[in-house]
Amino acid sequence: MSVWFAVSIIQKRNDVADVAWGLGFVLMAWVSFLFLKVSTIELIVNTLITVWGVRLAWHIYLRHIG
């Protein structure tokens, strides 16, 4: 996240860090899921986090390409 923050500062575009934030949330959710005890509830929550994070990143990306 620090690298993406630095890139956004250099490019003067906050959307770069915002897109990385959504995808970083997804990455951390699945890394913790894989290394911790697996249950059905955690799988459902991780799936919801994945949908939310990807949707957030995609929405911010589309909003700022125009």
Phi, psi and omega in degrees: 000325179296322179296314180295324176297316179297318178299317180294326177293315181296316181278351184056044179223106180291338181297334178298313179291325180295318177296315179296326179298314179298315180287329177295323176300315179297314180301312181294325178297315183284327176296315179294324178297318183289330184262355179247175180301132184266129173221167182295320179299316180295323177296316179297314180297316179296323177296317178295319177297320179298312179299314181297312183295317179292319179297317179298311180298317181294317180298314180294319179299312181295324180295329186256358178278342183273000000 
